[in-house]
Amino acid sequence: MVRQVPGFLLRHTVTVEAYLGSSSKGDAYGPREPVRCLLDETTKQVTNPGGQKVSSGSNYITRPDHRPPLNSRVTLPDGRITKVITVARVDGAGLPVPSNTQVFLE
């Protein structure tokens, strides 16, 4: 059994619209999905999938099965809209630490 981040720690809710791709009409997104999470609005330097160092203005931790595509649109609790830069999965691997997904945002 995978230990997950305890629900009582997921005190924030963000809204995620999964990036579906780009077309001649612009970027396409899926339906708005609320995601319970623990939001951290600390600026951090992260490496994007292209190997470049970029600044992340915020990130959130949530359940381990959450995997938004890169460039997905995320609305934060204060109404600010941002996009997914990179996604990291933490696997507790049977240790007494919770498995989770950490999503880094622009």
C-alpha positions as a Python dict, from the first residue, in 0.01 Angstrom:
ca = {
    (1, 'M'): (0, 0, 0),
    (2, 'V'): (130, 343, -97),
    (3, 'R'): (134, 592, 189),
    (4, 'Q'): (4, 926, 69),
    (5, 'V'): (20, 1280, 200),
    (6, 'P'): (-243, 1291, 477),
    (7, 'G'): (-561, 1470, 369),
    (8, 'F'): (-550, 1713, 662),
    (9, 'L'): (-226, 1861, 519),
    (10, 'L'): (-392, 1939, 184),
    (11, 'R'): (-533, 2273, 300),
    (12, 'H'): (-548, 2455, -33),
    (13, 'T'): (-739, 2398, -355),
    (14, 'V'): (-607, 2490, -699),
    (15, 'T'): (-792, 2444, -1026),
    (16, 'V'): (-609, 2257, -1302),
    (17, 'E'): (-696, 2262, -1672),
    (18, 'A'): (-489, 1992, -1843),
    (19, 'Y'): (-297, 2108, -2149),
    (20, 'L'): (-426, 1919, -2454),
    (21, 'G'): (-204, 2072, -2721),
    (22, 'S'): (-183, 2363, -2958),
    (23, 'S'): (-379, 2430, -3275),
    (24, 'S'): (-433, 2712, -3521),
    (25, 'K'): (-681, 2857, -3270),
    (26, 'G'): (-427, 2857, -2984),
    (27, 'D'): (-370, 2633, -2685),
    (28, 'A'): (-642, 2385, -2590),
    (29, 'Y'): (-719, 2284, -2231),
    (30, 'G'): (-936, 2021, -2065),
    (31, 'P'): (-1212, 2089, -1815),
    (32, 'R'): (-1139, 2265, -1486),
    (33, 'E'): (-1057, 2014, -1212),
    (34, 'P'): (-1020, 2113, -844),
    (35, 'V'): (-711, 1965, -677),
    (36, 'R'): (-660, 1961, -299),
    (37, 'C'): (-299, 2040, -221),
    (38, 'L'): (-46, 2208, 2),
    (39, 'L'): (58, 2528, -178),
    (40, 'D'): (401, 2685, -136),
    (41, 'E'): (451, 3028, -294),
    (42, 'T'): (828, 3037, -248),
    (43, 'T'): (1039, 3117, -556),
    (44, 'K'): (1274, 2829, -639),
    (45, 'Q'): (1508, 2747, -924),
    (46, 'V'): (1410, 2423, -1102),
    (47, 'T'): (1522, 2240, -1413),
    (48, 'N'): (1256, 2212, -1682),
    (49, 'P'): (1227, 1901, -1903),
    (50, 'G'): (1449, 2072, -2164),
    (51, 'G'): (1734, 2088, -1910),
    (52, 'Q'): (1715, 2466, -1859),
    (53, 'K'): (1726, 2629, -1515),
    (54, 'V'): (1409, 2838, -1466),
    (55, 'S'): (1242, 3014, -1176),
    (56, 'S'): (929, 2865, -1026),
    (57, 'G'): (713, 3119, -844),
    (58, 'S'): (508, 2858, -662),
    (59, 'N'): (454, 2485, -630),
    (60, 'Y'): (212, 2245, -472),
    (61, 'I'): (223, 1898, -322),
    (62, 'T'): (-68, 1659, -367),
    (63, 'R'): (-160, 1292, -404),
    (64, 'P'): (86, 1068, -590),
    (65, 'D'): (-148, 986, -882),
    (66, 'H'): (-186, 1353, -990),
    (67, 'R'): (10, 1409, -1314),
    (68, 'P'): (-86, 1728, -1499),
    (69, 'P'): (76, 1765, -1842),
    (70, 'L'): (342, 2034, -1881),
    (71, 'N'): (191, 2373, -1974),
    (72, 'S'): (-137, 2288, -1800),
    (73, 'R'): (-314, 2599, -1671),
    (74, 'V'): (-344, 2631, -1292),
    (75, 'T'): (-558, 2885, -1106),
    (76, 'L'): (-429, 2954, -755),
    (77, 'P'): (-656, 3031, -457),
    (78, 'D'): (-593, 3407, -501),
    (79, 'G'): (-714, 3391, -864),
    (80, 'R'): (-370, 3415, -1024),
    (81, 'I'): (-333, 3194, -1333),
    (82, 'T'): (-3, 3020, -1401),
    (83, 'K'): (127, 2716, -1592),
    (84, 'V'): (300, 2389, -1503),
    (85, 'I'): (679, 2396, -1560),
    (86, 'T'): (767, 2048, -1436),
    (87, 'V'): (626, 1766, -1225),
    (88, 'A'): (821, 1555, -975),
    (89, 'R'): (702, 1234, -810),
    (90, 'V'): (826, 1135, -466),
    (91, 'D'): (796, 762, -393),
    (92, 'G'): (820, 668, -27),
    (93, 'A'): (930, 317, -133),
    (94, 'G'): (797, 157, 183),
    (95, 'L'): (969, 406, 413),
    (96, 'P'): (762, 592, 673),
    (97, 'V'): (737, 899, 446),
    (98, 'P'): (440, 979, 223),
    (99, 'S'): (447, 941, -153),
    (100, 'N'): (335, 1254, -336),
    (101, 'T'): (354, 1460, -652),
    (102, 'Q'): (512, 1805, -650),
    (103, 'V'): (405, 2041, -929),
    (104, 'F'): (624, 2343, -1005),
    (105, 'L'): (454, 2648, -1157),
    (106, 'E'): (571, 2959, -1343),
}
